[in-house]
Amino acid sequence: MMRAPAVFAISAVLTLTLGGYAYWNHTMTARTPDGLATANGRIEVKRVDIAAKLPGRVAEVRPKEGDFVQEGEVIARLDTAELQAQLAGAKAAVQRTIATIGRAQSDIAIRDAEHNLAEIEMQRSEELERRSAGTKADLDRRTAQHLVADAQIEGSRAALAEAKAAQEAAQAQVAQIEAMLEDSILRTPVAGRVEYKLLQAGEVVAAGGRLVTILDLTDVHMTIFLPTGEAGRVALGSDARIILDAVPSSVFPATVSFVAAEAQFTPKAVETANEREKLMYRVKLAIDPRLLETYRDYVKAGLTGNAYVQVATGAVWPERLALRLPNVVR
């Protein structure tokens, strides 16, 4: 009969052996395959601030934090009562200039008629003076009247030009106020999710003040840092894989969209196997916007994970890095 100490020793040996095998198997499985580079990083999402171009009181802010908004959707409105009053005044000024133009055109017509009459009378006086039937004084008076009529026509034409310039200025004022009214309606230039709602209706915003921050869910990427030896072999457009800590059972596809032209010191957030690697290159891995549309409810800035990048042409992805996307029920 085997004694208890011997049984305990055999059990201990088996436990150590199995534990060692499990550790060896995990190490071999987790080892980065040839032709691939790996690094840890975090998800970054482009942020778009919806800011007011004009100062004023906020009339409304429509979305709530967490809401999805479509490109071109109205996000907020500023109070426009003062601008509406200015617009009414500017439109009235346009109408006044139109009336002034009409008077100037009528005045030109009258001056033209007077000029024609003065010219006829001057010519008649010239004929009478040549036949000694008229006086030189009468001819001089008719000539002076003709010159005055000429000057009056030029004055009327100048008044017409001034009235037309005033009309253009008034119309420009109307266009400016209408543009300001349009700027009082804040629309989002991108589709995405509202991250922050910074102001409420009734508050006053300064020119350039932010009202809402939106996450552009069509521009999501993971930023990683690779050492010189690996970064030098990464090409733009290379395939990549991302495994997020939040969903370790899923493997997401990505593409290298950016490689820094200059190296930088290793950020503190980056864990490297070799502490002698001091200079790293920043690399961005872009995620397909079509994929983001499907999983937009799960996109969150700051999610950490590991990324794998092809650094050799034709490198084969191992089974553990085969694409596996989470099931989404819509």
ROTORGU-318289 format. One line per 8 residues: their letters; for each residue x, y, z of N, C-alpha, C. Coordinates in steps of 0.05 Angstrom, whole numbers. Example, Ala and Ser with C-alpha at 12.3 -4.5 7.8 and 13.67 -1.06 7.14 Angstrom:
BEGIN
AS> 264/-114/156/246/-90/156/264/-66/156 ~ 257/-45/142/273/-21/143/258/1/157
//
This chain:
BEGIN
MMRAPAVF> 17/-24/0/0/0/0/17/25/0 ~ 13/44/-19/29/67/-21/24/86/1 ~ 45/97/13/42/115/35/33/142/25 ~ 20/157/44/9/183/37/29/203/27 ~ 53/205/39/73/224/28/80/219/-1 ~ 82/193/-9/88/187/-37/66/196/-56 ~ 41/191/-47/18/200/-63/19/230/-67 ~ 25/244/-45/26/273/-46/47/283/-65
AISAVLTL> 71/269/-64/93/277/-81/86/273/-111 ~ 73/250/-117/66/244/-145/46/265/-154 ~ 26/271/-137/6/291/-145/19/318/-150 ~ 38/325/-133/52/351/-137/67/352/-163 ~ 80/329/-170/95/328/-195/76/331/-219 ~ 54/316/-218/34/318/-240/23/346/-242 ~ 18/359/-219/7/386/-220/26/405/-233 ~ 52/403/-225/72/421/-236/76/415/-266
TLGGYAYW> 75/390/-274/79/383/-302/56/394/-319 ~ 31/389/-309/8/400/-325/8/430/-325 ~ 15/442/-302/16/472/-302/37/482/-321 ~ 60/469/-322/82/478/-340/74/475/-369 ~ 60/453/-375/50/449/-402/30/470/-410 ~ 12/476/-391/-8/497/-397/5/524/-402 ~ 25/530/-386/39/556/-389/54/556/-416 ~ 67/534/-423/82/532/-448/63/534/-472
NHTMTART> 39/521/-470/20/521/-491/9/549/-495 ~ 3/563/-472/-7/591/-474/14/609/-487 ~ 39/606/-479/60/622/-489/63/618/-519 ~ 63/593/-528/66/588/-556/42/598/-572 ~ 18/596/-560/-6/605/-574/-6/635/-576 ~ 2/649/-554/1/678/-554/24/691/-568 ~ 44/675/-575/68/686/-589/60/699/-615 ~ 71/723/-620/64/737/-645/76/721/-669
PDGLATAN> 59/714/-688/69/698/-711/89/715/-728 ~ 105/701/-744/124/715/-761/109/732/-781 ~ 120/755/-787/108/773/-807/87/791/-795 ~ 82/789/-769/62/806/-756/76/821/-733 ~ 65/844/-727/75/860/-704/51/865/-686 ~ 56/867/-660/34/871/-641/41/894/-622 ~ 20/907/-613/23/929/-594/-4/934/-581 ~ -3/946/-558/-28/953/-545/-35/982/-551
GRIEVKRV> -61/988/-551/-70/1015/-557/-98/1020/-546 ~ -109/1042/-555/-137/1048/-546/-152/1060/-569 ~ -178/1057/-568/-196/1067/-589/-198/1097/-587 ~ -196/1111/-609/-199/1140/-610/-221/1146/-630 ~ -238/1165/-624/-260/1173/-641/-257/1203/-646 ~ -260/1211/-671/-259/1240/-678/-282/1255/-665 ~ -275/1277/-652/-296/1293/-639/-301/1318/-655 ~ -326/1326/-658/-334/1350/-673/-349/1368/-654
DIAAKLPG> -339/1392/-649/-352/1411/-632/-372/1428/-649 ~ -397/1429/-641/-416/1447/-653/-416/1473/-638 ~ -406/1494/-650/-402/1519/-637/-418/1541/-651 ~ -424/1562/-635/-440/1584/-646/-421/1604/-659 ~ -427/1612/-684/-412/1633/-697/-418/1660/-686 ~ -443/1664/-677/-452/1690/-667/-458/1688/-637 ~ -455/1709/-623/-464/1709/-595/-494/1712/-593 ~ -505/1702/-572/-534/1705/-568/-545/1686/-547
RVAEVRPK> -571/1687/-544/-585/1670/-525/-594/1644/-539 ~ -589/1622/-526/-596/1596/-537/-627/1592/-535 ~ -639/1588/-558/-668/1583/-559/-675/1554/-553 ~ -659/1535/-564/-664/1507/-559/-639/1491/-566 ~ -635/1469/-552/-615/1449/-559/-630/1422/-560 ~ -632/1411/-584/-651/1389/-588/-642/1362/-577 ~ -618/1352/-584/-611/1325/-576/-603/1323/-546 ~ -604/1299/-536/-594/1293/-509/-568/1278/-512
EGDFVQEG> -553/1278/-490/-527/1263/-491/-533/1233/-496 ~ -518/1222/-515/-523/1194/-523/-540/1191/-548 ~ -554/1212/-556/-571/1210/-580/-554/1208/-605 ~ -565/1194/-625/-552/1193/-651/-564/1214/-669 ~ -547/1228/-684/-556/1249/-701/-546/1244/-730 ~ -561/1253/-749/-553/1249/-777/-540/1274/-788 ~ -523/1271/-808/-510/1294/-821/-530/1314/-830 ~ -526/1340/-823/-544/1361/-831/-567/1366/-812
EVIARLDT> -570/1349/-792/-592/1352/-774/-589/1377/-756 ~ -611/1391/-751/-610/1415/-734/-604/1406/-705 ~ -583/1418/-694/-575/1411/-666/-585/1432/-647 ~ -583/1457/-654/-591/1479/-635/-599/1503/-651 ~ -613/1522/-638/-621/1547/-650/-616/1569/-630 ~ -608/1592/-640/-605/1616/-624/-629/1634/-627 ~ -635/1650/-607/-657/1669/-609/-651/1689/-630 ~ -671/1694/-648/-667/1711/-671/-686/1735/-673
AELQAQLA> -699/1742/-650/-718/1763/-650/-706/1790/-660 ~ -682/1796/-650/-668/1821/-657/-661/1820/-687 ~ -651/1798/-696/-643/1796/-724/-668/1798/-743 ~ -690/1787/-734/-714/1789/-750/-723/1818/-753 ~ -720/1834/-731/-727/1862/-733/-707/1877/-752 ~ -682/1870/-750/-662/1883/-768/-668/1875/-797 ~ -677/1851/-802/-683/1842/-829/-707/1858/-840 ~ -727/1862/-823/-750/1878/-832/-742/1906/-840
GAKAAVQR> -724/1918/-823/-715/1945/-829/-698/1946/-855 ~ -682/1925/-859/-665/1925/-883/-682/1921/-908 ~ -703/1905/-907/-721/1901/-930/-736/1927/-936 ~ -744/1942/-915/-757/1968/-919/-738/1987/-933 ~ -712/1986/-925/-693/2004/-938/-690/1997/-967 ~ -692/1972/-974/-691/1964/-1003/-714/1976/-1018 ~ -738/1975/-1006/-761/1986/-1019/-759/2017/-1022 ~ -747/2030/-1002/-742/2059/-1005/-724/2065/-1028
TIATIGRA> -703/2049/-1031/-684/2054/-1053/-697/2049/-1080 ~ -715/2029/-1081/-730/2024/-1106/-747/2048/-1114 ~ -760/2060/-1094/-776/2084/-1099/-758/2108/-1107 ~ -735/2110/-1095/-716/2131/-1103/-707/2128/-1131 ~ -702/2103/-1139/-694/2098/-1167/-716/2106/-1186 ~ -741/2100/-1179/-763/2108/-1197/-765/2138/-1200 ~ -761/2153/-1178/-762/2182/-1179/-739/2193/-1196 ~ -716/2181/-1193/-693/2190/-1208/-697/2185/-1238
QSDIAIRD> -709/2162/-1245/-714/2157/-1273/-735/2176/-1285 ~ -755/2183/-1269/-775/2202/-1278/-762/2230/-1281 ~ -745/2237/-1263/-732/2263/-1265/-714/2265/-1290 ~ -701/2242/-1296/-685/2242/-1321/-703/2246/-1345 ~ -726/2234/-1346/-744/2238/-1369/-752/2267/-1371 ~ -758/2279/-1348/-766/2308/-1349/-743/2325/-1359 ~ -720/2320/-1348/-696/2335/-1356/-690/2332/-1386 ~ -694/2308/-1396/-690/2303/-1425/-709/2320/-1441
AEHNLAEI> -734/2321/-1433/-754/2337/-1447/-746/2367/-1446 ~ -739/2376/-1423/-730/2404/-1421/-706/2410/-1438 ~ -687/2391/-1438/-663/2394/-1454/-670/2396/-1484 ~ -688/2379/-1493/-696/2380/-1521/-709/2406/-1528 ~ -726/2416/-1510/-739/2442/-1515/-719/2465/-1516 ~ -700/2464/-1497/-680/2485/-1496/-663/2484/-1522 ~ -657/2461/-1532/-641/2459/-1556/-657/2470/-1580 ~ -683/2464/-1582/-699/2474/-1604/-700/2505/-1603
EMQRSEEL> -705/2515/-1579/-707/2545/-1576/-680/2558/-1583 ~ -658/2546/-1575/-632/2556/-1581/-627/2557/-1611 ~ -634/2535/-1625/-630/2534/-1654/-648/2555/-1668 ~ -673/2559/-1658/-690/2579/-1669/-678/2608/-1666 ~ -667/2613/-1642/-655/2639/-1637/-631/2643/-1655 ~ -616/2622/-1660/-593/2624/-1678/-602/2632/-1706 ~ -623/2619/-1715/-634/2625/-1742/-644/2654/-1744 ~ -659/2663/-1723/-669/2690/-1723/-647/2711/-1722
ERRSAGTK> -626/2705/-1706/-604/2723/-1703/-588/2725/-1729 ~ -587/2702/-1744/-572/2702/-1770/-587/2719/-1791 ~ -614/2719/-1789/-630/2735/-1808/-636/2763/-1797 ~ -623/2769/-1775/-626/2796/-1762/-655/2800/-1753 ~ -669/2778/-1748/-697/2780/-1738/-698/2777/-1708 ~ -675/2769/-1697/-674/2766/-1668/-650/2780/-1657 ~ -650/2782/-1630/-628/2796/-1617/-606/2776/-1608 ~ -583/2788/-1604/-560/2772/-1594/-565/2764/-1565
ADLDRRTA> -578/2781/-1550/-584/2776/-1522/-603/2752/-1519 ~ -623/2750/-1537/-641/2727/-1535/-627/2701/-1542 ~ -608/2702/-1561/-593/2678/-1568/-576/2669/-1544 ~ -563/2689/-1531/-546/2682/-1508/-563/2669/-1486 ~ -588/2680/-1482/-605/2669/-1461/-613/2640/-1467 ~ -620/2635/-1493/-628/2608/-1501/-604/2589/-1499 ~ -581/2598/-1505/-557/2581/-1503/-551/2574/-1474 ~ -554/2593/-1456/-550/2588/-1428/-570/2568/-1417
QHLVADAQ> -596/2570/-1425/-616/2552/-1417/-610/2523/-1427 ~ -599/2521/-1450/-591/2495/-1461/-569/2482/-1444 ~ -549/2499/-1437/-527/2489/-1420/-537/2480/-1392 ~ -556/2495/-1381/-567/2488/-1355/-582/2461/-1357 ~ -597/2457/-1379/-611/2432/-1383/-592/2409/-1385 ~ -569/2413/-1398/-548/2392/-1400/-539/2385/-1372 ~ -533/2405/-1355/-523/2400/-1328/-544/2385/-1311 ~ -570/2393/-1315/-591/2381/-1299/-594/2351/-1306
IEGSRAAL> -590/2344/-1332/-591/2316/-1340/-569/2300/-1326 ~ -545/2312/-1327/-522/2298/-1314/-527/2294/-1284 ~ -539/2315/-1271/-546/2312/-1243/-566/2290/-1237 ~ -586/2289/-1254/-607/2268/-1251/-595/2240/-1255 ~ -577/2238/-1275/-564/2212/-1279/-546/2204/-1256 ~ -533/2223/-1244/-517/2218/-1220/-534/2209/-1197 ~ -558/2222/-1194/-576/2214/-1173/-587/2186/-1177 ~ -591/2178/-1202/-600/2151/-1208/-578/2131/-1201
AEAKAAQE> -553/2137/-1208/-531/2119/-1201/-529/2116/-1171 ~ -532/2138/-1156/-530/2137/-1127/-553/2121/-1115 ~ -577/2123/-1127/-599/2108/-1117/-595/2078/-1122 ~ -584/2071/-1145/-578/2043/-1151/-557/2031/-1132 ~ -537/2048/-1126/-516/2039/-1107/-528/2035/-1079 ~ -547/2053/-1072/-560/2050/-1046/-577/2024/-1045 ~ -589/2018/-1068/-605/1993/-1069/-587/1969/-1066 ~ -564/1968/-1079/-545/1946/-1076/-536/1943/-1047
AAQAQVAQ> -530/1966/-1034/-521/1965/-1006/-543/1954/-988 ~ -568/1963/-993/-591/1953/-977/-595/1923/-982 ~ -593/1914/-1007/-596/1886/-1012/-574/1870/-1000 ~ -549/1881/-999/-527/1867/-986/-532/1865/-956 ~ -544/1886/-945/-551/1885/-916/-572/1863/-911 ~ -591/1861/-929/-611/1839/-926/-598/1812/-927 ~ -580/1808/-947/-566/1783/-950/-549/1777/-925 ~ -536/1797/-914/-519/1793/-890/-536/1784/-867
IEAMLEDS> -559/1797/-862/-576/1789/-840/-588/1762/-844 ~ -595/1755/-869/-606/1728/-874/-584/1707/-869 ~ -559/1714/-876/-537/1695/-870/-533/1692/-840 ~ -537/1713/-825/-535/1712/-795/-557/1695/-784 ~ -581/1698/-796/-603/1681/-787/-598/1651/-793 ~ -586/1646/-816/-578/1618/-822/-557/1608/-803 ~ -538/1625/-796/-517/1617/-777/-528/1613/-749 ~ -552/1623/-744/-565/1620/-718/-577/1592/-715
ILRTPVAG> -578/1577/-737/-588/1550/-737/-563/1532/-739 ~ -557/1517/-718/-533/1501/-717/-539/1472/-726 ~ -526/1463/-747/-529/1436/-757/-503/1421/-754 ~ -505/1395/-752/-482/1378/-749/-470/1371/-777 ~ -444/1374/-781/-433/1368/-807/-428/1338/-810 ~ -431/1322/-789/-426/1294/-790/-448/1279/-776 ~ -450/1253/-782/-469/1236/-768/-453/1223/-745 ~ -466/1221/-722/-452/1210/-699/-469/1210/-674
RVEYKLLQ> -455/1207/-651/-469/1206/-626/-461/1230/-609 ~ -481/1242/-596/-476/1265/-579/-462/1256/-554 ~ -438/1267/-550/-422/1260/-526/-428/1279/-503 ~ -427/1305/-508/-432/1325/-488/-452/1345/-497 ~ -470/1353/-479/-489/1375/-483/-480/1397/-464 ~ -468/1418/-474/-454/1437/-457/-471/1460/-448 ~ -492/1467/-463/-510/1489/-456/-539/1481/-458 ~ -555/1495/-442/-584/1490/-443/-598/1514/-455
AGEVVAAG> -623/1511/-462/-640/1533/-472/-642/1555/-451 ~ -639/1579/-460/-640/1602/-442/-613/1613/-434 ~ -592/1597/-437/-566/1607/-431/-555/1624/-454 ~ -536/1641/-447/-523/1659/-467/-496/1647/-476 ~ -492/1646/-502/-467/1635/-512/-451/1658/-526 ~ -425/1657/-523/-408/1676/-536/-401/1667/-564 ~ -391/1685/-581/-383/1677/-607/-361/1656/-605 ~ -365/1633/-619/-345/1611/-617/-350/1592/-594
GRLVTILD> -371/1598/-578/-377/1580/-555/-388/1554/-564 ~ -380/1532/-551/-389/1505/-558/-416/1499/-544 ~ -433/1486/-559/-459/1478/-548/-461/1447/-545 ~ -450/1433/-565/-452/1404/-565/-427/1392/-577 ~ -418/1370/-566/-396/1355/-577/-406/1328/-588 ~ -399/1322/-612/-409/1298/-626/-385/1280/-633 ~ -389/1254/-628/-370/1234/-636/-376/1225/-665 ~ -356/1230/-683/-360/1222/-711/-354/1192/-713
LTDVHMTI> -375/1176/-714/-372/1147/-714/-363/1136/-741 ~ -358/1153/-760/-347/1144/-786/-317/1147/-786 ~ -305/1158/-765/-276/1162/-763/-267/1152/-736 ~ -264/1125/-735/-255/1111/-710/-230/1097/-716 ~ -210/1099/-699/-185/1085/-703/-172/1078/-677 ~ -153/1060/-678/-137/1054/-655/-109/1064/-660 ~ -97/1077/-640/-70/1087/-642/-52/1069/-627 ~ -31/1059/-641/-11/1042/-628/17/1054/-634
FLPTGEAG> 37/1043/-621/64/1052/-624/82/1028/-630 ~ 97/1029/-651/115/1007/-659/144/1017/-659 ~ 162/999/-652/191/1007/-653/200/1010/-682 ~ 224/1021/-685/235/1027/-711/235/1003/-730 ~ 244/980/-719/247/956/-736/221/947/-748 ~ 200/950/-733/173/941/-743/159/963/-758 ~ 161/988/-749/148/1010/-762/159/1014/-790 ~ 184/1009/-794/196/1012/-821/186/992/-841
RVALGSDA> 173/971/-832/162/951/-851/132/953/-854 ~ 120/971/-840/91/975/-842/84/993/-866 ~ 67/984/-883/59/999/-907/30/1010/-902 ~ 25/1033/-913/-2/1044/-912/-21/1025/-926 ~ -44/1019/-914/-63/1001/-926/-59/972/-917 ~ -39/967/-901/-34/939/-891/-57/930/-874 ~ -62/904/-875/-84/893/-858/-75/892/-829 ~ -96/894/-812/-91/893/-783/-114/880/-770
RIILDAVP> -110/872/-745/-131/859/-729/-131/873/-701 ~ -155/876/-690/-158/889/-664/-174/870/-646 ~ -163/866/-622/-178/851/-601/-181/870/-577 ~ -206/877/-571/-211/895/-549/-213/880/-523 ~ -204/892/-502/-206/880/-475/-235/875/-467 ~ -253/893/-477/-281/890/-469/-294/866/-482 ~ -285/858/-506/-296/835/-520/-273/818/-530 ~ -259/804/-513/-235/789/-520/-240/766/-539
SSVFPATV> -265/758/-542/-271/735/-559/-276/744/-588 ~ -276/770/-594/-280/780/-621/-254/792/-632 ~ -252/789/-658/-229/800/-673/-239/818/-695 ~ -232/844/-693/-242/864/-712/-221/870/-734 ~ -230/873/-759/-211/880/-780/-205/910/-779 ~ -181/917/-788/-173/946/-790/-153/948/-812 ~ -146/973/-818/-127/979/-839/-108/1001/-830 ~ -82/999/-836/-63/1020/-829/-69/1045/-846
SFVAAEAQ> -76/1067/-833/-83/1091/-847/-63/1113/-843 ~ -44/1109/-824/-24/1130/-819/0/1118/-805 ~ 23/1127/-813/48/1120/-800/64/1146/-796 ~ 72/1152/-772/86/1178/-767/112/1178/-782 ~ 119/1202/-791/144/1206/-806/168/1208/-787 ~ 163/1215/-762/184/1219/-742/178/1202/-718 ~ 200/1193/-705/197/1177/-681/194/1195/-657 ~ 184/1183/-635/180/1198/-610/187/1179/-588
FTPKAVET> 191/1191/-564/197/1174/-541/172/1158/-534 ~ 177/1134/-523/155/1115/-517/136/1128/-497 ~ 110/1130/-504/91/1140/-484/89/1121/-460 ~ 82/1132/-437/80/1116/-412/59/1095/-414 ~ 38/1100/-430/16/1081/-432/23/1057/-449 ~ 46/1057/-463/54/1035/-480/71/1016/-464 ~ 64/991/-465/80/970/-452/96/955/-473 ~ 122/956/-471/139/942/-491/154/919/-477
ANEREKLM> 158/898/-493/173/876/-482/202/883/-476 ~ 213/901/-492/241/908/-489/242/937/-479 ~ 251/942/-455/252/969/-444/273/986/-458 ~ 290/973/-473/310/989/-487/299/1003/-512 ~ 274/996/-520/261/1009/-542/251/1036/-532 ~ 266/1057/-537/259/1084/-528/244/1100/-548 ~ 250/1096/-574/237/1112/-595/217/1095/-610 ~ 193/1106/-613/171/1091/-626/158/1108/-647
YRVKLAID> 145/1095/-665/130/1109/-686/100/1105/-682 ~ 86/1127/-684/56/1126/-680/43/1116/-705 ~ 25/1097/-702/11/1084/-724/-19/1085/-718 ~ -34/1092/-738/-63/1092/-736/-75/1069/-751 ~ -94/1055/-738/-108/1033/-751/-137/1041/-754 ~ -146/1045/-779/-173/1054/-784/-192/1031/-786 ~ -216/1035/-776/-237/1014/-777/-256/1021/-799 ~ -265/1001/-814/-283/1006/-837/-309/1020/-828
PRLLETYR> -316/1043/-840/-340/1057/-833/-365/1040/-835 ~ -366/1022/-855/-390/1004/-858/-393/986/-834 ~ -370/977/-823/-371/960/-799/-379/977/-775 ~ -370/1002/-774/-377/1020/-752/-407/1025/-752 ~ -419/1027/-776/-448/1031/-778/-463/1008/-765 ~ -454/984/-768/-467/961/-756/-464/961/-726 ~ -440/968/-717/-434/966/-688/-432/993/-675 ~ -447/1013/-685/-444/1040/-675/-452/1042/-645
DYVKAGLT> -470/1025/-636/-479/1026/-608/-456/1017/-589 ~ -436/1004/-600/-415/993/-583/-389/1009/-585 ~ -389/1030/-602/-365/1046/-606/-362/1065/-582 ~ -340/1063/-568/-335/1080/-545/-305/1089/-546 ~ -301/1114/-543/-273/1124/-542/-260/1114/-517 ~ -234/1107/-519/-219/1099/-496/-217/1070/-491 ~ -232/1053/-506/-230/1024/-502/-202/1015/-508 ~ -191/999/-490/-164/988/-494/-164/961/-507
GNAYVQVA> -142/953/-518/-139/927/-531/-112/923/-543 ~ -110/901/-557/-85/895/-572/-90/895/-602 ~ -70/904/-616/-71/905/-645/-49/889/-657 ~ -55/877/-680/-35/861/-695/-34/872/-723 ~ -10/876/-734/-7/889/-760/11/872/-777 ~ 4/870/-803/22/856/-822/46/873/-828 ~ 69/862/-824/94/877/-830/109/862/-852 ~ 99/840/-861/111/825/-883/90/817/-903
TGAVWPER> 96/821/-929/76/815/-950/70/785/-949 ~ 45/779/-950/37/750/-950/36/737/-923 ~ 41/752/-902/40/740/-875/12/728/-870 ~ 11/704/-859/-14/689/-855/-24/695/-827 ~ -50/701/-825/-62/705/-799/-68/678/-786 ~ -60/674/-762/-65/648/-748/-95/646/-742 ~ -103/622/-734/-131/617/-729/-142/634/-706 ~ -126/639/-686/-135/655/-663/-140/684/-671
LALRLPNV> -129/694/-694/-133/721/-704/-152/722/-728 ~ -166/700/-733/-186/700/-754/-209/719/-746 ~ -221/732/-766/-242/752/-760/-265/738/-746 ~ -273/750/-723/-296/740/-708/-310/765/-697 ~ -333/771/-709/-348/794/-701/-371/787/-682 ~ -377/803/-663/-399/797/-644/-426/798/-658 ~ -444/782/-648/-471/781/-660/-486/806/-650 ~ -499/819/-669/-514/843/-662/-543/839/-671
VR> -562/844/-653/-590/841/-659/-601/869/-661 ~ -612/876/-685/-623/903/-690/-653/902/-687
//
